[in-house]
Amino acid sequence: MRTLVVYELVSLDGFADDPDRFVTDWDVEMDANLAAVIGAQDAVILGRRSYDEWSRYWPTSTIEPFATFINTVPKYVATTSPLATPWTDSHTLDGDLVESVRGLKEKPGGDIGVHGSISVARALLDAGLVDELRLVIAPHIIGEGRRLLDGLPAMRLQTIRSSTSPTGYLLVDYLVTT
């Protein structure tokens, strides 16, 4: 069975929306961390909002290593309406998100990533489908916005790896055990 990895940028107080507000000092270790995460992935699940924003930005971006990855990887979008903006290898998930992702996990392949897409990440964590949670925790307190982990039931996480980047970001990988 494939591994489902949620990769999120969050502020120290847990906010995940609009990471440009709190991710201000990207460094080489953060690049290497991202490259390792996406290097194992051969599919991505996106929410509709992330898809709409990203499909306008990433096709012309030169920010590597993510631009090449996201522009070529199969993208599965959680939506009930047709995709208005075409983007290479994008597909809508048919039916229920949880059941669709269970089906994707059973197919052969590499890791499946969830990037951005807070509501999708929450739904999949709530359903017990997420195997790993990989966070980049910014040394900023934002005080408002949507928090990544709000509304989720109690669950146990096991730290797989942690480090601090040169600019002070915590890079923490968790195994979701329950």
C-alpha positions as CSV (number, residue, x, y, z in Angstrom):
1,M,0.0,0.0,0.0
2,R,1.3,3.5,-0.9
3,T,2.2,6.0,1.8
4,L,0.1,9.2,2.1
5,V,2.2,12.2,3.2
6,V,0.8,15.5,4.2
7,Y,3.4,18.3,3.8
8,E,2.5,21.6,5.2
9,L,4.0,25.0,6.0
10,V,2.7,26.2,9.3
11,S,3.3,29.1,11.7
12,L,4.4,28.4,15.3
13,D,0.8,28.9,16.4
14,G,-0.5,26.3,13.9
15,F,-1.9,28.5,11.1
16,A,-1.4,27.1,7.6
17,D,-3.3,29.4,5.2
18,D,-1.4,31.9,3.1
19,P,2.1,30.8,4.1
20,D,3.7,33.8,2.3
21,R,2.8,35.6,5.6
22,F,5.1,33.5,7.7
23,V,7.6,31.7,5.4
24,T,9.9,34.6,4.7
25,D,13.4,33.1,4.8
26,W,13.6,30.0,2.7
27,D,17.0,28.3,2.9
28,V,19.0,25.5,1.4
29,E,18.1,23.0,4.1
30,M,14.4,23.7,3.5
31,D,15.0,23.1,-0.2
32,A,16.7,19.8,0.5
33,N,13.8,18.8,2.8
34,L,11.3,19.6,0.1
35,A,13.3,17.8,-2.5
36,A,13.4,14.7,-0.3
37,V,9.6,14.8,0.3
38,I,8.7,15.2,-3.4
39,G,11.4,12.9,-4.6
40,A,9.4,9.9,-3.2
41,Q,6.0,11.1,-4.5
42,D,4.4,10.2,-7.9
43,A,0.9,11.7,-7.2
44,V,-0.5,14.7,-5.4
45,I,-4.0,15.3,-4.0
46,L,-5.2,18.9,-4.0
47,G,-8.3,20.7,-2.8
48,R,-10.2,22.9,-5.2
49,R,-9.0,26.2,-3.8
50,S,-5.3,25.1,-4.0
51,Y,-5.8,23.8,-7.5
52,D,-7.3,27.0,-8.7
53,E,-4.5,29.1,-7.2
54,W,-1.7,26.8,-8.2
55,S,-2.9,26.1,-11.7
56,R,-2.5,29.9,-12.4
57,Y,0.9,30.2,-10.8
58,W,3.0,27.0,-11.1
59,P,2.9,26.4,-14.9
60,T,5.1,29.4,-15.5
61,S,7.1,29.3,-12.2
62,T,10.8,28.7,-12.2
63,I,11.0,28.0,-8.4
64,E,12.7,24.7,-8.1
65,P,12.6,21.9,-7.1
66,F,8.8,22.3,-6.8
67,A,7.9,23.8,-10.2
68,T,9.1,20.8,-12.2
69,F,7.6,18.4,-9.8
70,I,4.1,19.9,-9.5
71,N,3.9,20.6,-13.2
72,T,4.6,17.0,-14.2
73,V,3.1,14.8,-11.4
74,P,-0.4,13.5,-11.7
75,K,-2.7,15.8,-9.7
76,Y,-6.0,14.5,-8.2
77,V,-8.4,17.3,-7.3
78,A,-11.1,17.0,-4.6
79,T,-14.0,18.8,-6.3
80,T,-17.4,18.1,-7.7
81,S,-17.2,20.6,-10.5
82,P,-15.1,20.6,-13.7
83,L,-11.7,22.1,-13.6
84,A,-11.9,25.5,-15.3
85,T,-8.1,26.0,-15.7
86,P,-6.4,23.2,-17.5
87,W,-3.1,21.9,-16.0
88,T,-1.0,19.0,-17.2
89,D,-2.0,15.6,-15.8
90,S,-4.9,16.9,-13.6
91,H,-7.9,14.8,-12.7
92,T,-10.9,15.2,-10.6
93,L,-11.5,12.6,-7.9
94,D,-14.8,10.8,-8.5
95,G,-17.2,10.5,-5.6
96,D,-16.2,10.6,-1.9
97,L,-12.8,12.0,-1.1
98,V,-12.0,9.3,1.5
99,E,-13.0,6.4,-0.7
100,S,-11.2,7.9,-3.7
101,V,-8.0,8.2,-1.7
102,R,-8.3,4.7,-0.3
103,G,-8.4,3.5,-3.9
104,L,-5.3,5.6,-4.9
105,K,-3.4,4.1,-1.9
106,E,-4.1,0.6,-3.1
107,K,-2.7,1.2,-6.5
108,P,1.0,0.5,-7.1
109,G,3.3,3.5,-7.0
110,G,5.3,5.9,-4.9
111,D,4.1,8.2,-2.1
112,I,1.0,10.3,-2.5
113,G,1.4,13.9,-1.4
114,V,-1.0,16.4,0.0
115,H,0.4,19.9,-0.3
116,G,-1.5,23.0,0.9
117,S,-5.1,22.0,0.8
118,I,-5.9,22.4,4.5
119,S,-9.4,20.9,4.4
120,V,-8.3,17.9,2.4
121,A,-5.4,17.3,4.8
122,R,-7.8,17.5,7.8
123,A,-10.4,15.2,6.2
124,L,-7.7,12.6,5.4
125,L,-6.2,12.9,8.9
126,D,-9.7,12.5,10.4
127,A,-10.3,9.4,8.3
128,G,-7.0,7.8,9.4
129,L,-5.6,7.7,5.9
130,V,-2.5,9.9,6.5
131,D,0.7,7.9,7.1
132,E,3.1,10.8,7.6
133,L,2.8,14.4,8.5
134,R,5.8,16.5,7.5
135,L,5.8,20.0,8.8
136,V,7.9,23.1,8.2
137,I,7.2,25.2,11.3
138,A,8.0,28.9,10.9
139,P,9.3,30.9,13.8
140,H,6.4,33.3,13.5
141,I,3.2,33.8,15.5
142,I,0.4,34.9,13.1
143,G,-2.6,34.9,15.4
144,E,-5.3,34.4,12.8
145,G,-6.3,32.3,9.9
146,R,-7.1,28.6,9.4
147,R,-5.2,26.2,11.6
148,L,-4.1,22.9,10.1
149,L,-5.1,20.7,13.0
150,D,-8.4,22.3,14.2
151,G,-11.3,20.0,14.7
152,L,-9.3,16.7,14.5
153,P,-9.7,13.9,17.0
154,A,-6.9,13.0,19.4
155,M,-4.2,11.0,17.6
156,R,-0.7,9.8,18.4
157,L,2.3,11.0,16.4
158,Q,5.8,9.5,16.5
159,T,8.6,11.8,15.5
160,I,10.6,10.3,12.7
161,R,13.0,13.2,12.1
162,S,13.5,16.7,13.2
163,S,16.0,19.5,12.5
164,T,16.3,23.2,12.5
165,S,17.1,25.0,9.3
166,P,19.8,27.7,9.2
167,T,17.1,30.4,9.2
168,G,15.3,28.9,12.3
169,Y,12.5,26.8,10.7
170,L,11.7,23.5,12.4
171,L,11.6,20.6,9.9
172,V,9.6,17.8,11.6
173,D,8.4,14.5,10.2
174,Y,5.8,12.5,12.1
175,L,4.5,9.0,11.7
176,V,0.7,9.0,12.3
177,T,0.3,6.0,14.5
178,T,-3.4,6.2,15.5
